[in-house]
Amino acid sequence: MMRRRMLHGAVLLGFLTVTFSCGGDGPTGDGKATPGTLKVMLTSPSTADAAMAVELSGEGIQDVAVSGIGRTAYVRQVAPQRFRILVFGPVGTSEMLSFAVPNTKQHARYSAKVLEVSDEQNALRASLSTYQLTVVP
């Protein structure tokens, strides 16, 4: 009988620990959304790229803007949670884009993908495997 009570107590303690430690939607676990801006960082193998097509996905994206001197972007929402962005100008390893979100703590729920890249002579790059976009707070 005593052993059963101890087992039930241990199970209850484990349940309460998991229940109260899994709350919230961010690293602090406070459950409060933190609206703000996320960035899209580009890692590029080339310094001679002049244009890039990017797809940005995630819930509640607003105010997509290009980052960097000498760049221009055209943004089009193609689905409720998906944008296509054309970036023109010097495209190299740097911050590419920024966008507003309802909760920056959930930055892992957003993604960016390189669709096409062209060089200064408007020739498309044959391989995109070494280009990487990362969404960061």
C-alpha positions as MATLAB code, in Angstrom:
seq = 'MMRRRMLHGAVLLGFLTVTFSCGGDGPTGDGKATPGTLKVMLTSPSTADAAMAVELSGEGIQDVAVSGIGRTAYVRQVAPQRFRILVFGPVGTSEMLSFAVPNTKQHARYSAKVLEVSDEQNALRASLSTYQLTVVP';
ca = [
       0.000    0.000    0.000;
       2.793    2.448    0.928;
       4.646    1.587   -2.252;
       1.562    2.342   -4.369;
       1.137    5.772   -2.705;
       4.778    6.597   -3.359;
       4.382    5.569   -7.006;
       1.219    7.670   -7.398;
       2.975   10.610   -5.718;
       5.946   10.301   -8.084;
       3.671   10.115  -11.133;
       1.675   13.145   -9.948;
       4.868   15.118   -9.268;
       6.201   14.239  -12.742;
       2.920   15.260  -14.365;
       2.845   18.605  -12.551;
       6.490   19.298  -13.424;
       5.879   18.670  -17.135;
       2.606   20.606  -17.135;
       4.025   23.746  -15.561;
       7.359   23.726  -17.372;
       5.851   23.424  -20.859;
       3.775   26.611  -20.755;
       4.361   29.684  -22.868;
       5.471   30.126  -26.427;
       9.047   31.184  -26.112;
      12.296   30.568  -24.318;
      11.131   32.412  -21.212;
       7.921   30.383  -20.959;
       6.014   33.475  -19.864;
       3.282   32.953  -22.487;
       3.435   36.568  -23.641;
       3.798   37.290  -27.347;
       6.557   39.696  -28.318;
       5.641   41.489  -31.558;
       8.584   42.755  -33.527;
      10.850   42.308  -36.517;
      12.648   39.245  -37.822;
      15.536   39.264  -40.308;
      16.455   37.020  -43.213;
      20.214   36.459  -43.408;
      21.859   35.276  -46.642;
      24.987   33.165  -46.872;
      26.199   33.346  -50.477;
      29.132   31.718  -52.265;
      29.397   34.642  -54.698;
      29.983   38.386  -54.572;
      28.897   38.906  -58.197;
      25.173   38.206  -57.880;
      22.774   40.948  -58.889;
      19.273   39.523  -58.379;
      17.528   36.907  -56.298;
      14.016   35.451  -56.057;
      13.033   34.432  -52.520;
      10.004   32.755  -50.979;
       9.120   33.763  -47.411;
       6.600   31.710  -45.422;
       4.945   31.995  -42.038;
       1.883   33.213  -40.198;
       1.171   36.912  -39.697;
       3.989   38.300  -41.864;
       3.704   42.050  -42.509;
       5.842   44.938  -43.707;
       8.418   42.974  -45.718;
      11.363   45.273  -46.496;
      14.695   44.893  -48.252;
      17.880   45.425  -46.244;
      21.163   46.755  -47.559;
      22.399   49.708  -49.592;
      21.615   49.771  -53.299;
      18.928   47.084  -53.200;
      15.365   47.237  -54.438;
      12.682   44.663  -53.725;
       9.300   43.792  -55.175;
       7.051   41.899  -52.781;
       3.963   39.899  -53.728;
       1.768   37.860  -51.418;
       0.968   34.628  -53.299;
      -0.953   32.840  -50.510;
      -2.214   33.743  -47.019;
       1.127   32.768  -45.434;
       3.513   32.966  -48.395;
       5.337   35.826  -50.136;
       7.527   35.973  -53.236;
      10.215   38.650  -53.143;
      12.446   39.767  -56.007;
      15.610   41.489  -54.792;
      17.697   43.546  -57.221;
      21.104   45.034  -56.498;
      24.259   43.675  -54.894;
      23.358   40.285  -53.430;
      26.008   38.830  -51.133;
      26.361   37.422  -47.641;
      24.431   39.838  -45.432;
      21.007   40.678  -44.043;
      18.604   40.472  -47.004;
      15.133   41.203  -45.662;
      13.229   42.175  -42.554;
       9.559   41.643  -41.719;
       7.147   42.224  -38.858;
       5.586   39.307  -36.966;
       3.138   38.968  -34.075;
       5.637   37.023  -31.927;
       9.417   37.068  -32.420;
       9.801   34.219  -29.902;
       8.387   31.922  -32.584;
      11.004   32.759  -35.248;
      11.546   29.050  -35.979;
       8.053   28.948  -37.529;
       9.198   31.168  -40.411;
      11.211   30.065  -43.419;
      12.911   31.622  -46.420;
      13.991   29.778  -49.553;
      16.116   30.840  -52.528;
      14.194   30.257  -55.763;
      16.554   31.786  -58.358;
      19.770   33.806  -58.477;
      21.291   35.671  -61.407;
      24.676   37.286  -61.885;
      25.476   40.796  -63.142;
      24.995   39.651  -66.767;
      21.504   38.288  -65.935;
      22.626   34.666  -66.292;
      20.853   32.300  -63.898;
      23.023   30.345  -61.496;
      22.963   26.646  -62.363;
      23.075   25.517  -58.730;
      21.527   27.060  -55.630;
      22.754   24.406  -53.196;
      25.377   26.664  -51.603;
      23.003   29.593  -50.989;
      21.429   29.637  -47.544;
      18.728   31.854  -46.024;
      18.179   31.888  -42.272;
      15.400   33.627  -40.316;
      16.712   35.180  -37.087;
      15.313   37.479  -34.370;
];
